[in-house]
Amino acid sequence: MQFTDDETLLLADAQFFRKKATITTKIRAMLEATRAALQNELAGLSLVAPPDFDPNLHQLVKGEHLEDFPYQYLDCPKHFSGANKFTFRTLVWWGHHVTCALLLEGSEIGRYKRQLLGRFHQLAGRDLELSLAPSLWEWKRGEGYTLPITHDRKAQIAAVVAERSFLKVVRCVSFGDSRVREGQLAQMACETFRSMHPLVTP
């Protein structure tokens, strides 16, 4: 076991680690601002949610190993109770993208499916995608992982959700997007959450 030349240079690059720490701090501040903005959005909003749902619950998480890459995320609102899940996650996945995702499972899943199809054209064409993964915890996007929710795909989406015990609807944004570069994570998350209202409001 030896370090390659590239690995040795990286280990010795103090600036890299300082930059990583600075970026991590900025992301945390952006996620804190996102939490405040989303909680304003949730105030007084009527939602189709599990009976014990509390819109004030949230969590901030930081880790290093989402498929070997660092990540930070905010769950707001956060509801994981037994089989019931109703959570909006804003995930910053280093080396990949920023994802805003609505995670739905449990007692109300039948209604969410009906609203997805019944209000399909309110959701379609808004840069949203349906996760095709076999669990809620896959964060890749693209062919085989996500299916864009576009006006011409209603039948295809209906066939996919018919067999699902959960729904995960996502919007993925590249780090090159001006909203990310300019620190507009809160605005982006709120706009995404609003675009998903037809799925979860009465």
Secondary structure, DSSP 8 states (H G I E B T S, - for coil): ----HHHHHHHT-HHHHHHHHHHHHHHHHHHHHHHHHHHHHHTT------TT--TT--EEEEEEEETTEEEEEEESS--EETTEEEEEEEEEETTTEEEEEEEEESTTHHHHHHHHHHTHHHHTTSS-EEE-SSSTT----STTTEEE--GGGHHHHHHHHHT-SEEEEEEEE-TTSHHHHTT-HHHHHHHHHHHTHHHH--
